[in-house]
Amino acid sequence: MESIYTAYTKLVDDKKYFFVKRFTEYPELKGVPPILESYGMHTDFEKACKIAGVSDPKIKEQLLQSIEENAHHAKIIELNLNINNKRKTN
């Protein structure tokens, strides 16, 4: 049994929220997906970790680092769509 942690950010009503999740994984059991044990969501990273039950400073540092790394990999794709919903009638 081992714990897995994930963290990411998301804009909600123009505010950046941190999402921290803690999973338990059983590698000895093949085909069993990780089980979500706890999660936290807050505009403050430390509070999101506290809600999720993550207290280890090393884990929090790694999670914050992974959030920052993923932010650099994000792409903005500009779409210009011209949609015309008018129908021709006979």
Long-range contacts (C-beta under 8 A, 24 or more apart in sequence): 1-25, 1-26, 2-27, 3-37, 4-34, 5-54, 5-59, 5-62, 5-63, 6-63, 6-66, 7-45, 7-48, 7-63, 7-64, 7-66, 7-67, 8-67, 8-70, 9-67, 9-71, 15-43, 16-43, 17-41, 17-42, 17-43, 17-48, 18-42, 18-43, 18-44, 18-45, 18-48, 18-67, 19-48, 20-45, 20-48, 20-49, 20-51, 20-52, 20-54, 20-63, 21-52, 22-52, 22-53, 22-54
